[in-house]
């Protein structure tokens, strides 16, 4: 057997967005290499009845599903919501179905996945992608091949 190639780790930064005034919710994120080079991104409109922390949880969950479908084997998910990061990683019992789904995905035998916290400043690109979701008509996940213009200055 040929030795397995070491799978490159990817970074997934995600964010949720809620516009209270216009009754609109969305999430977005992007995948980058370990050296933080853009690979691709996503934006998805969400149910406008969600609360702010719920848009963050959906961003993590939908991002994980999206990356898993791409067949990645090593991913570090980064969120700027410390409360949710703590809740997911604490291992405490919780009856929140989205947190349970996130934990199940992170703990899947099919890959190595983890969730860590970053500051809002470091999460500017995911924030902009989440905002992009508000202008979508469909609730389907939109994959974004090239970084939008308003993200370029925040990318390496």
Backbone as JSON Lines, residues from 0, in Angstrom:
{"i":0,"aa":"X","n":[0.82,-1.21,0.0],"ca":[0.0,0.0,0.0],"c":[0.86,1.26,0.0]}
{"i":1,"aa":"X","n":[0.49,2.19,-0.84],"ca":[1.19,3.48,-0.84],"c":[0.83,4.22,0.44]}
{"i":2,"aa":"X","n":[1.81,4.92,1.03],"ca":[1.49,5.67,2.25],"c":[0.46,6.75,1.95]}
{"i":3,"aa":"X","n":[-0.48,6.91,2.87],"ca":[-1.51,7.93,2.65],"c":[-0.88,9.31,2.7]}
{"i":4,"aa":"X","n":[-1.29,10.13,1.75],"ca":[-0.8,11.51,1.77],"c":[-1.4,12.22,2.96]}
{"i":5,"aa":"X","n":[-0.61,13.04,3.6],"ca":[-1.11,13.83,4.72],"c":[-2.14,14.82,4.19]}
{"i":6,"aa":"X","n":[-3.34,14.73,4.69],"ca":[-4.42,15.63,4.25],"c":[-4.14,17.04,4.77]}
{"i":7,"aa":"X","n":[-4.26,18.01,3.87],"ca":[-4.01,19.39,4.3],"c":[-5.17,19.89,5.15]}
{"i":8,"aa":"X","n":[-4.82,20.54,6.24],"ca":[-5.85,21.13,7.1],"c":[-6.44,22.36,6.42]}
{"i":9,"aa":"X","n":[-7.75,22.51,6.54],"ca":[-8.4,23.71,6.03],"c":[-9.03,24.46,7.19]}
{"i":10,"aa":"X","n":[-9.22,25.75,6.98],"ca":[-9.83,26.6,8.0],"c":[-11.18,27.07,7.46]}
{"i":11,"aa":"X","n":[-12.19,26.96,8.28],"ca":[-13.52,27.44,7.92],"c":[-13.92,28.53,8.9]}
{"i":12,"aa":"X","n":[-14.01,29.76,8.42],"ca":[-14.48,30.86,9.26],"c":[-15.94,31.12,8.92]}
{"i":13,"aa":"X","n":[-16.78,31.22,9.95],"ca":[-18.22,31.39,9.72],"c":[-18.77,32.53,10.57]}
{"i":14,"aa":"X","n":[-19.91,33.05,10.14],"ca":[-20.58,34.09,10.91],"c":[-22.07,34.07,10.59]}
{"i":15,"aa":"X","n":[-22.86,34.51,11.55],"ca":[-24.29,34.66,11.34],"c":[-24.62,36.13,11.3]}
{"i":16,"aa":"X","n":[-25.77,36.47,10.74],"ca":[-26.15,37.88,10.63],"c":[-27.66,38.0,10.76]}
{"i":17,"aa":"X","n":[-28.08,38.96,11.57],"ca":[-29.5,39.23,11.74],"c":[-29.73,40.72,11.57]}
{"i":18,"aa":"X","n":[-30.61,41.06,10.64],"ca":[-30.98,42.47,10.45],"c":[-32.38,42.64,11.03]}
{"i":19,"aa":"X","n":[-32.43,43.12,12.25],"ca":[-33.73,43.2,12.94],"c":[-34.73,44.08,12.2]}
{"i":20,"aa":"X","n":[-34.28,45.25,11.75],"ca":[-35.18,46.19,11.1],"c":[-35.84,45.63,9.86]}
{"i":21,"aa":"X","n":[-35.1,44.83,9.09],"ca":[-35.66,44.34,7.83],"c":[-36.09,42.88,7.92]}
{"i":22,"aa":"X","n":[-36.15,42.34,9.13],"ca":[-36.63,40.97,9.33],"c":[-35.93,39.99,8.39]}
{"i":23,"aa":"X","n":[-34.61,39.96,8.47],"ca":[-33.82,39.12,7.57],"c":[-32.66,38.49,8.34]}
{"i":24,"aa":"X","n":[-32.41,37.21,8.06],"ca":[-31.3,36.51,8.72],"c":[-30.5,35.74,7.68]}
{"i":25,"aa":"X","n":[-29.22,35.58,7.96],"ca":[-28.37,34.84,7.03],"c":[-27.12,34.35,7.72]}
{"i":26,"aa":"X","n":[-26.38,33.52,7.01],"ca":[-25.08,33.09,7.52],"c":[-24.14,32.95,6.33]}
{"i":27,"aa":"X","n":[-22.87,32.92,6.63],"ca":[-21.89,32.78,5.57],"c":[-20.56,32.37,6.14]}
{"i":28,"aa":"X","n":[-19.67,32.04,5.25],"ca":[-18.34,31.65,5.69],"c":[-17.47,31.34,4.5]}
{"i":29,"aa":"X","n":[-16.22,31.03,4.8],"ca":[-15.33,30.67,3.7],"c":[-14.27,29.7,4.17]}
{"i":30,"aa":"X","n":[-13.79,28.97,3.21],"ca":[-12.79,27.95,3.43],"c":[-11.46,28.5,2.95]}
{"i":31,"aa":"X","n":[-10.43,28.32,3.77],"ca":[-9.1,28.74,3.34],"c":[-8.1,27.65,3.69]}
{"i":32,"aa":"X","n":[-6.94,27.75,3.08],"ca":[-5.85,26.83,3.39],"c":[-5.3,27.18,4.77]}
{"i":33,"aa":"X","n":[-4.42,26.33,5.29],"ca":[-3.81,26.6,6.59],"c":[-3.06,27.93,6.56]}
{"i":34,"aa":"X","n":[-2.58,28.33,5.37],"ca":[-1.88,29.62,5.24],"c":[-2.86,30.76,4.94]}
{"i":35,"aa":"X","n":[-4.15,30.48,5.09],"ca":[-5.24,31.46,4.97],"c":[-5.44,32.0,3.55]}
{"i":36,"aa":"X","n":[-5.15,31.18,2.56],"ca":[-5.47,31.54,1.17],"c":[-6.91,31.08,0.87]}
{"i":37,"aa":"X","n":[-7.7,31.99,0.31],"ca":[-9.11,31.71,-0.02],"c":[-9.23,30.46,-0.9]}
{"i":38,"aa":"X","n":[-10.16,29.57,-0.57],"ca":[-10.48,28.42,-1.43],"c":[-11.86,28.65,-2.05]}
{"i":39,"aa":"X","n":[-12.88,28.8,-1.22],"ca":[-14.22,29.15,-1.7],"c":[-15.07,29.55,-0.49]}
{"i":40,"aa":"X","n":[-16.22,30.14,-0.78],"ca":[-17.06,30.62,0.31],"c":[-18.51,30.21,0.11]}
{"i":41,"aa":"X","n":[-19.34,30.57,1.1],"ca":[-20.77,30.32,0.96],"c":[-21.56,31.41,1.66]}
{"i":42,"aa":"X","n":[-22.8,31.55,1.22],"ca":[-23.75,32.43,1.88],"c":[-25.1,31.74,1.81]}
{"i":43,"aa":"X","n":[-25.88,31.87,2.88],"ca":[-27.19,31.24,2.89],"c":[-28.18,32.07,3.69]}
{"i":44,"aa":"X","n":[-29.3,32.34,3.05],"ca":[-30.36,33.06,3.74],"c":[-31.02,32.12,4.74]}
{"i":45,"aa":"X","n":[-31.4,32.66,5.9],"ca":[-32.0,31.84,6.96],"c":[-33.39,32.34,7.32]}
{"i":46,"aa":"X","n":[-34.09,31.53,8.07],"ca":[-35.4,31.89,8.6],"c":[-35.28,33.19,9.4]}
{"i":47,"aa":"X","n":[-36.05,34.23,9.05],"ca":[-35.91,35.53,9.73],"c":[-36.38,35.51,11.19]}
{"i":48,"aa":"X","n":[-37.02,34.41,11.63],"ca":[-37.47,34.33,13.02],"c":[-36.35,33.92,13.98]}
{"i":49,"aa":"X","n":[-35.19,33.57,13.44],"ca":[-34.08,33.14,14.3],"c":[-33.58,34.3,15.15]}
{"i":50,"aa":"X","n":[-33.05,33.96,16.32],"ca":[-32.38,34.95,17.15],"c":[-30.91,35.03,16.72]}
{"i":51,"aa":"X","n":[-30.24,36.07,17.2],"ca":[-28.86,36.3,16.77],"c":[-27.95,35.09,17.02]}
{"i":52,"aa":"X","n":[-28.0,34.54,18.25],"ca":[-27.12,33.4,18.54],"c":[-27.51,32.18,17.7]}
{"i":53,"aa":"X","n":[-28.78,32.1,17.3],"ca":[-29.2,30.97,16.46],"c":[-28.61,31.09,15.05]}
{"i":54,"aa":"X","n":[-28.46,32.31,14.54],"ca":[-27.83,32.46,13.21],"c":[-26.37,32.02,13.27]}
{"i":55,"aa":"X","n":[-25.72,32.25,14.41],"ca":[-24.32,31.83,14.59],"c":[-24.22,30.3,14.6]}
{"i":56,"aa":"X","n":[-25.14,29.67,15.32],"ca":[-25.13,28.2,15.38],"c":[-25.4,27.6,14.0]}
{"i":57,"aa":"X","n":[-26.35,28.2,13.27],"ca":[-26.65,27.72,11.92],"c":[-25.44,27.9,11.0]}
{"i":58,"aa":"X","n":[-24.71,28.99,11.18],"ca":[-23.51,29.23,10.37],"c":[-22.49,28.11,10.58]}
{"i":59,"aa":"X","n":[-22.3,27.72,11.85],"ca":[-21.34,26.64,12.16],"c":[-21.83,25.32,11.58]}
{"i":60,"aa":"X","n":[-23.1,25.01,11.82],"ca":[-23.66,23.74,11.36],"c":[-23.63,23.64,9.83]}
{"i":61,"aa":"X","n":[-24.16,24.65,9.16],"ca":[-24.23,24.6,7.69],"c":[-22.83,24.61,7.08]}
{"i":62,"aa":"X","n":[-21.92,25.36,7.7],"ca":[-20.54,25.37,7.23],"c":[-19.89,24.0,7.34]}
{"i":63,"aa":"X","n":[-20.11,23.33,8.48],"ca":[-19.55,21.99,8.68],"c":[-20.08,21.0,7.65]}
{"i":64,"aa":"X","n":[-21.39,21.04,7.42],"ca":[-22.01,20.13,6.44],"c":[-21.42,20.39,5.05]}
{"i":65,"aa":"X","n":[-21.29,21.68,4.71],"ca":[-20.76,22.09,3.41],"c":[-19.33,21.57,3.19]}
{"i":66,"aa":"X","n":[-18.49,21.72,4.22],"ca":[-17.09,21.3,4.1],"c":[-16.99,19.77,4.05]}
{"i":67,"aa":"X","n":[-17.84,19.11,4.84],"ca":[-17.82,17.64,4.86],"c":[-18.21,17.11,3.49]}
{"i":68,"aa":"X","n":[-19.2,17.74,2.86],"ca":[-19.63,17.31,1.52],"c":[-18.51,17.48,0.49]}
{"i":69,"aa":"X","n":[-17.57,18.34,0.78],"ca":[-16.42,18.54,-0.12],"c":[-15.35,17.47,0.1]}
{"i":70,"aa":"X","n":[-15.55,16.62,1.09],"ca":[-14.62,15.52,1.33],"c":[-13.36,15.91,2.08]}
{"i":71,"aa":"X","n":[-13.38,17.06,2.74],"ca":[-12.21,17.47,3.52],"c":[-12.06,16.55,4.74]}
{"i":72,"aa":"X","n":[-10.82,16.32,5.15],"ca":[-10.57,15.39,6.26],"c":[-10.05,16.07,7.52]}
{"i":73,"aa":"X","n":[-9.63,17.32,7.4],"ca":[-9.12,18.06,8.58],"c":[-9.61,19.48,8.49]}
{"i":74,"aa":"X","n":[-10.41,19.89,9.45],"ca":[-10.94,21.26,9.4],"c":[-10.96,21.88,10.78]}
{"i":75,"aa":"X","n":[-10.57,23.13,10.83],"ca":[-10.71,23.93,12.05],"c":[-11.76,24.99,11.74]}
{"i":76,"aa":"X","n":[-12.87,24.94,12.47],"ca":[-13.93,25.92,12.3],"c":[-13.68,27.06,13.27]}
{"i":77,"aa":"X","n":[-13.84,28.29,12.79],"ca":[-13.61,29.45,13.66],"c":[-14.86,30.32,13.7]}
{"i":78,"aa":"X","n":[-15.28,30.65,14.92],"ca":[-16.44,31.5,15.14],"c":[-16.04,32.67,16.03]}
{"i":79,"aa":"X","n":[-16.72,33.8,15.87],"ca":[-16.42,34.93,16.76],"c":[-17.45,35.01,17.9]}
{"i":80,"aa":"X","n":[-18.21,33.92,18.09],"ca":[-19.16,33.88,19.19],"c":[-18.61,32.98,20.29]}
{"i":81,"aa":"X","n":[-18.05,33.61,21.32],"ca":[-17.38,32.84,22.37],"c":[-18.36,31.96,23.16]}
{"i":82,"aa":"X","n":[-19.58,32.46,23.35],"ca":[-20.57,31.69,24.11],"c":[-20.89,30.36,23.45]}
{"i":83,"aa":"X","n":[-21.08,30.4,22.14],"ca":[-21.41,29.17,21.41],"c":[-20.19,28.26,21.34]}
{"i":84,"aa":"X","n":[-19.02,28.84,21.13],"ca":[-17.79,28.03,21.11],"c":[-17.64,27.31,22.45]}
{"i":85,"aa":"X","n":[-17.86,28.03,23.56],"ca":[-17.77,27.41,24.89],"c":[-18.8,26.3,25.06]}
{"i":86,"aa":"X","n":[-20.02,26.57,24.64],"ca":[-21.1,25.6,24.8],"c":[-20.81,24.32,24.03]}
{"i":87,"aa":"X","n":[-20.37,24.46,22.78],"ca":[-20.07,23.29,21.95],"c":[-18.93,22.49,22.56]}
{"i":88,"aa":"X","n":[-17.88,23.17,22.99],"ca":[-16.67,22.49,23.44],"c":[-16.71,22.05,24.9]}
{"i":89,"aa":"X","n":[-17.7,22.52,25.66],"ca":[-17.75,22.19,27.09],"c":[-18.11,20.72,27.31]}
{"i":90,"aa":"X","n":[-18.83,20.14,26.35],"ca":[-19.26,18.76,26.53],"c":[-20.42,18.62,27.51]}
{"i":91,"aa":"X","n":[-20.86,19.75,28.08],"ca":[-21.99,19.68,29.01],"c":[-23.23,19.2,28.29]}
{"i":92,"aa":"X","n":[-24.08,18.51,29.0],"ca":[-25.34,18.06,28.41],"c":[-26.13,19.27,27.97]}
{"i":93,"aa":"X","n":[-26.73,19.16,26.82],"ca":[-27.56,20.28,26.4],"c":[-28.67,19.76,25.52]}
{"i":94,"aa":"X","n":[-29.83,20.41,25.61],"ca":[-30.97,19.92,24.84],"c":[-31.21,20.77,23.6]}
{"i":95,"aa":"X","n":[-30.16,21.46,23.17],"ca":[-30.24,22.28,21.96],"c":[-29.88,21.39,20.77]}
{"i":96,"aa":"X","n":[-30.86,21.14,19.89],"ca":[-30.64,20.19,18.8],"c":[-29.52,20.63,17.85]}
{"i":97,"aa":"X","n":[-29.39,21.95,17.62],"ca":[-28.34,22.42,16.7],"c":[-26.96,22.2,17.31]}
{"i":98,"aa":"X","n":[-26.81,22.49,18.61],"ca":[-25.53,22.24,19.29],"c":[-25.2,20.75,19.23]}
{"i":99,"aa":"X","n":[-26.2,19.89,19.45],"ca":[-25.98,18.44,19.38],"c":[-25.51,18.02,17.99]}
{"i":100,"aa":"X","n":[-26.14,18.58,16.96],"ca":[-25.74,18.26,15.58],"c":[-24.31,18.72,15.3]}
{"i":101,"aa":"X","n":[-23.97,19.92,15.8],"ca":[-22.61,20.44,15.61],"c":[-21.61,19.5,16.28]}
{"i":102,"aa":"X","n":[-21.91,19.09,17.53],"ca":[-21.01,18.18,18.25],"c":[-20.86,16.86,17.51]}
{"i":103,"aa":"X","n":[-21.98,16.32,17.01],"ca":[-21.92,15.05,16.28],"c":[-21.02,15.16,15.06]}
{"i":104,"aa":"X","n":[-21.13,16.27,14.33],"ca":[-20.29,16.48,13.15],"c":[-18.82,16.63,13.54]}
{"i":105,"aa":"X","n":[-18.56,17.42,14.59],"ca":[-17.17,17.62,15.03],"c":[-16.55,16.31,15.47]}
{"i":106,"aa":"X","n":[-17.36,15.44,16.08],"ca":[-16.84,14.19,16.64],"c":[-16.91,13.01,15.68]}
{"i":107,"aa":"X","n":[-17.32,13.27,14.44],"ca":[-17.45,12.2,13.45],"c":[-16.11,11.5,13.23]}
{"i":108,"aa":"X","n":[-16.17,10.17,13.05],"ca":[-14.96,9.38,12.79],"c":[-14.4,9.64,11.4]}
{"i":109,"aa":"X","n":[-15.2,10.28,10.55],"ca":[-14.8,10.44,9.15],"c":[-13.78,11.54,8.93]}
{"i":110,"aa":"X","n":[-13.5,12.33,9.96],"ca":[-12.57,13.43,9.77],"c":[-12.09,13.94,11.12]}
{"i":111,"aa":"X","n":[-11.13,14.86,11.07],"ca":[-10.69,15.58,12.28],"c":[-11.25,16.98,12.17]}
{"i":112,"aa":"X","n":[-12.1,17.35,13.14],"ca":[-12.7,18.68,13.09],"c":[-12.71,19.27,14.48]}
{"i":113,"aa":"X","n":[-12.52,20.58,14.55],"ca":[-12.55,21.26,15.84],"c":[-13.14,22.65,15.65]}
{"i":114,"aa":"X","n":[-13.57,23.22,16.77],"ca":[-14.16,24.56,16.76],"c":[-13.36,25.45,17.69]}
{"i":115,"aa":"X","n":[-12.95,26.62,17.21],"ca":[-12.23,27.55,18.07],"c":[-12.74,28.97,17.86]}
{"i":116,"aa":"X","n":[-12.38,29.84,18.8],"ca":[-12.86,31.21,18.79],"c":[-11.84,32.14,18.13]}
{"i":117,"aa":"X","n":[-12.34,33.13,17.39],"ca":[-11.5,34.22,16.88],"c":[-12.23,35.52,17.15]}
{"i":118,"aa":"X","n":[-11.5,36.61,17.08],"ca":[-12.13,37.91,17.32],"c":[-12.96,38.33,16.11]}
{"i":119,"aa":"X","n":[-13.88,39.25,16.33],"ca":[-14.7,39.76,15.24],"c":[-13.87,40.4,14.15]}
{"i":120,"aa":"X","n":[-12.78,41.06,14.53],"ca":[-11.9,41.71,13.55],"c":[-11.31,40.66,12.6]}
{"i":121,"aa":"X","n":[-10.92,39.51,13.17],"ca":[-10.35,38.43,12.35],"c":[-11.41,37.74,11.49]}
{"i":122,"aa":"X","n":[-12.66,38.03,11.78],"ca":[-13.75,37.33,11.09],"c":[-14.47,38.23,10.08]}
{"i":123,"aa":"X","n":[-13.8,39.27,9.62],"ca":[-14.43,40.28,8.75],"c":[-14.97,39.69,7.45]}
{"i":124,"aa":"X","n":[-14.26,38.73,6.87],"ca":[-14.7,38.17,5.59],"c":[-15.98,37.36,5.77]}
{"i":125,"aa":"X","n":[-16.01,36.49,6.78],"ca":[-17.22,35.7,7.04],"c":[-18.4,36.61,7.36]}
{"i":126,"aa":"X","n":[-18.12,37.7,8.07],"ca":[-19.17,38.67,8.4],"c":[-19.78,39.25,7.12]}
{"i":127,"aa":"X","n":[-18.93,39.61,6.17],"ca":[-19.42,40.18,4.91],"c":[-20.19,39.15,4.09]}
{"i":128,"aa":"X","n":[-19.73,37.91,4.13],"ca":[-20.44,36.86,3.39],"c":[-21.81,36.59,4.01]}
{"i":129,"aa":"X","n":[-21.88,36.65,5.34],"ca":[-23.17,36.47,6.02],"c":[-24.13,37.6,5.64]}
{"i":130,"aa":"X","n":[-23.59,38.81,5.5],"ca":[-24.42,39.95,5.09],"c":[-24.91,39.79,3.65]}
{"i":131,"aa":"X","n":[-24.08,39.17,2.82],"ca":[-24.44,38.93,1.42],"c":[-25.72,38.07,1.34]}
{"i":132,"aa":"X","n":[-25.9,37.2,2.32],"ca":[-27.05,36.29,2.32],"c":[-28.38,37.04,2.36]}
{"i":133,"aa":"X","n":[-28.39,38.24,2.94],"ca":[-29.64,39.0,3.04],"c":[-30.21,39.36,1.67]}
{"i":134,"aa":"X","n":[-29.35,39.48,0.67],"ca":[-29.83,39.88,-0.65],"c":[-30.25,38.68,-1.5]}
{"i":135,"aa":"X","n":[-30.12,37.47,-0.95],"ca":[-30.5,36.29,-1.72],"c":[-32.01,36.1,-1.72]}
{"i":136,"aa":"X","n":[-32.52,35.62,-2.82],"ca":[-33.96,35.35,-2.92],"c":[-34.23,33.93,-2.41]}
{"i":137,"aa":"X","n":[-33.37,33.01,-2.8],"ca":[-33.54,31.61,-2.41],"c":[-32.95,31.35,-1.02]}
{"i":138,"aa":"X","n":[-33.46,30.31,-0.36],"ca":[-32.9,29.89,0.93],"c":[-31.86,28.79,0.75]}
{"i":139,"aa":"X","n":[-31.5,28.48,-0.5],"ca":[-30.48,27.46,-0.75],"c":[-29.09,28.04,-0.52]}
{"i":140,"aa":"X","n":[-28.18,27.18,-0.13],"ca":[-26.8,27.63,0.06],"c":[-26.21,28.03,-1.29]}
{"i":141,"aa":"X","n":[-25.62,29.2,-1.33],"ca":[-24.95,29.68,-2.54],"c":[-23.45,29.54,-2.33]}
{"i":142,"aa":"X","n":[-22.81,28.8,-3.23],"ca":[-21.36,28.68,-3.15],"c":[-20.73,29.84,-3.91]}
{"i":143,"aa":"X","n":[-19.69,30.41,-3.33],"ca":[-19.05,31.59,-3.9],"c":[-17.62,31.22,-4.29]}
{"i":144,"aa":"X","n":[-17.38,31.23,-5.6],"ca":[-16.06,30.77,-6.1],"c":[-14.95,31.78,-5.8]}
{"i":145,"aa":"X","n":[-15.21,33.05,-6.12],"ca":[-14.19,34.08,-5.96],"c":[-14.59,35.02,-4.84]}
{"i":146,"aa":"X","n":[-13.61,35.51,-4.07],"ca":[-13.95,36.41,-2.97],"c":[-14.61,37.69,-3.48]}
{"i":147,"aa":"X","n":[-15.73,38.1,-2.87],"ca":[-16.36,39.36,-3.27],"c":[-15.4,40.53,-3.07]}
{"i":148,"aa":"X","n":[-15.62,41.57,-3.86],"ca":[-14.77,42.75,-3.83],"c":[-14.57,43.3,-2.42]}
{"i":149,"aa":"X","n":[-15.65,43.33,-1.62],"ca":[-15.54,43.95,-0.29],"c":[-14.81,43.07,0.71]}
{"i":150,"aa":"X","n":[-14.34,41.89,0.27],"ca":[-13.59,40.99,1.15],"c":[-12.09,41.03,0.88]}
{"i":151,"aa":"X","n":[-11.72,41.53,-0.3],"ca":[-10.33,41.4,-0.75],"c":[-9.32,42.0,0.22]}
{"i":152,"aa":"X","n":[-9.64,43.17,0.77],"ca":[-8.66,43.83,1.64],"c":[-8.44,43.06,2.95]}
{"i":153,"aa":"X","n":[-9.36,42.13,3.27],"ca":[-9.25,41.37,4.51],"c":[-8.62,40.0,4.29]}
{"i":154,"aa":"X","n":[-8.28,39.69,3.05],"ca":[-7.69,38.39,2.74],"c":[-6.2,38.55,2.52]}
{"i":155,"aa":"X","n":[-5.48,37.45,2.75],"ca":[-4.02,37.51,2.56],"c":[-3.69,37.36,1.09]}
